[in-house]
Amino acid sequence: MGDVDDFCLPFLLERWSCCCLFFNFAVNLLSRTGCIEVVCHGIVQIEPKPIFLMGSNITVLCHSYKANCNERLVIYLNETEQKPLEKLNCSTVKLQLTNFRAPHSTVVCKKNTLETVCGQNIEPGYPPDKPTNLNCVARRNSKNMTCSWQKGRKTHINTVYTVTFQHKNRSKTFSITKDHIQVPLSSVEKDIEYMVSVKAYNLLGEALSDVLLLTVNNIVIPDPPTITKIDFVNSSQAAVVHWNTSVTSELFSINVRYRTARHGREWVEEQENEPKKDKIVLKGFQPFKCYEFQIRSCRSKMNSSCSVWSLLYWERSPEAAPSRKLDVWRILGRTWANGTQTVTILWKALSPEDSRGVIRGYQVSYQEHGKEPVILTCDANETQYQVIIPATVNSLLVTTFTSAGSSPAAELILGQKGKCWSFFNISGAPKITNLISAGNYLCLTWDSNCCHSESLLWYIVEWHREDQNIQWRKVETKHNSTCMEANEPGIKFRISLYGVAAKGETQPAYSEIYAKEEKPQAGPQISLLKTEGESIHIKWDEIPLHQQRGFITQYTIYLRDRDSSECFLLEVVIQGNVSRERWLEKLDSGFIYIFYMTASTLAGEGPPGEELIYQPLGSMLDITMVFGIIVAATILVGILANLMFWNCVRKRIKRIWALRGPRWLIEKFPKVENSNVIKLLQEKERNYSDSSWLSTYSDPPITRV
């Protein structure tokens, strides 16, 4: 950087800041509108100034060159319309902003939200803090020295840092906006002592650092050493750091620092005062963690002439055996005829801090009296194992292991259920005092005073849905509450609480809860049991569990006439106090009724179930009479139809008898009217008739006496 006169610096900085403000506003406006040229049709003024102290109250004035009272002026702050605006006249509006703290903001004024009047950048900020920790160093064979310092609080506005090298009446000044600067060694003399200072300046204030005395010959620092190898010893607790350096005769000490790689903790620094050694022993490491190391060399006791820190060197400490027992539990299954029992063994995976390595697997072991131990191995990704235990086995051991060893064995007592409280004179199981649903969690509280808590080792809390496996948690005896995650509303959970002692566990305490109750998804189904006069006996089925969505608090029975759409409440049945049966009385025989039911939870009433249609006995008799008349008329019409076609029926009967009846019954006899005797008599009669006029014989008249 070139030399800058102290008198010209404030003027140039102000000009530079103003140019930057206009340039930033122009760039912002161009990027939003896509225009090539910024043309203002007015002015935007910030009072007292566009650059001000953070948290000040400011006023924004927008003035349009073209006055038009029919047009509305709008002010946007960071693309958000601001209200309210005070209208000063037809061409000017004012916006008041209090305690303004948004750095690098932009104000734009528009007409009717379309035409841009003009804009302005707003720059709230802070005056600079005093620069601290000023230091200048130069590496061997370098042509530049580097001066660095700490800025302090961020100013949010343009701040210039001026580094001055003062010797008697002569001075050299270098300016920059960063927290370090490269100064050519050719610009300063090697054997002269300089007073170096840093001045920070912006439009809100200035600050001056303390003076640093230096000569060029004293600021040359050595090159940093190189870490070549790191060996972990003593079960990963200590590490030996090996390094290599090009110069040892001029060095006073070697500094090594380390920290865990991911958590960003503070550096732990160690110093070796014999630089000719090429290694140092560091302690305090934990197994199976990744560490980062750096090293530097120093030429003085005060560490004022040290090399820069070397590049990061990463190394992971070796594994170790797991540090603690597993949390274990069991689910007792079926007991077989030979006395063996199915047991599902559950365990919780250890945390990385406790596992201290990569878990290779789990082992479950037990031993019958007089026999060799049985050892069962499970995969590393398993958290349960089912095994059939002989009747004589009352306990088993569960361990986990890494490549470095196994964890302490966790003992699981079997077959002692119900004996623990009598052994320790415990009066009963823990008593659940409160169970609530809070957000996505179920929170359980219990009273441990009912048991002798000093005899208990811990508590076990189980919870599960109807369609899922059991989940569980171990709780220390110093606690009497816990919360379980349950983020599915309308699901029923069953909770079990055990107290575990050295010889077994207490009887469980049970409770049930819904994770955020909802309205039922279905209604009860009604069925008719019997009728007596004007009364009927009905029952309803329980809603399936997955459709209840909460504890059923009541059932409601509704009734309506089939010929009317209007329904009315018949009866409310409280769940828990009655069975799912009911007598409904005083039903008028002149109607056909439709019944249906709904179920309710704390969240509200659910939809209706299927309808039941019922018609009282009087109406049934009328329908029966009408039905009987219709049947009788149908039979009569059938008989008449058969009589009309009787010849057809007779022929059909005759054909049947011809196949199965006696032969004489269907034999054809000769017709008498066709015999010769009848024909002769008929002929003779015709002859007599034709000659009757020749006969003189006639019967006398008959007189009635």
Secondary structure as UniProt FT lines:
FT   TURN            6..8
FT   HELIX           9..33
FT   STRAND          42..47
FT   STRAND          51..53
FT   TURN            54..55
FT   STRAND          58..64
FT   TURN            69..70
FT   STRAND          73..77
FT   TURN            78..79
FT   STRAND          80..81
FT   STRAND          86..89
FT   TURN            90..91
FT   STRAND          92..97
FT   STRAND          105..111
FT   TURN            112..114
FT   STRAND          115..125
FT   STRAND          132..139
FT   TURN            140..141
FT   STRAND          144..150
FT   STRAND          160..167
FT   TURN            168..169
FT   STRAND          170..176
FT   STRAND          180..184
FT   HELIX           185..187
FT   TURN            190..191
FT   STRAND          194..202
FT   TURN            203..204
FT   STRAND          205..208
FT   STRAND          212..214
FT   HELIX           216..218
FT   STRAND          220..221
FT   STRAND          226..233
FT   TURN            234..237
FT   STRAND          238..244
FT   TURN            249..250
FT   STRAND          253..260
FT   TURN            261..263
FT   STRAND          268..272
FT   TURN            275..276
FT   STRAND          279..283
FT   TURN            287..288
FT   STRAND          290..298
FT   TURN            301..302
FT   STRAND          313..316
FT   STRAND          328..335
FT   TURN            337..338
FT   STRAND          341..347
FT   HELIX           352..355
FT   STRAND          361..366
FT   TURN            369..370
FT   STRAND          374..378
FT   TURN            380..381
FT   STRAND          384..389
FT   TURN            391..392
FT   STRAND          395..402
FT   TURN            403..404
FT   STRAND          405..406
FT   STRAND          410..413
FT   TURN            417..419
FT   HELIX           420..423
FT   TURN            424..425
FT   STRAND          431..438
FT   TURN            439..440
FT   STRAND          441..447
FT   HELIX           448..450
FT   HELIX           453..455
FT   STRAND          456..464
FT   TURN            466..467
FT   STRAND          471..476
FT   TURN            477..478
FT   STRAND          481..485
FT   TURN            489..490
FT   STRAND          491..501
FT   TURN            502..503
FT   STRAND          504..505
FT   STRAND          509..515
FT   STRAND          526..532
FT   TURN            533..534
FT   STRAND          535..540
FT   HELIX           545..548
FT   STRAND          554..561
FT   TURN            562..563
FT   STRAND          567..575
FT   TURN            576..577
FT   STRAND          581..584
FT   TURN            589..590
FT   STRAND          593..601
FT   TURN            602..603
FT   STRAND          604..605
FT   STRAND          612..614
FT   HELIX           617..644
FT   HELIX           646..660
FT   HELIX           663..666
FT   HELIX           672..674
FT   HELIX           676..690
FT   HELIX           692..694
//
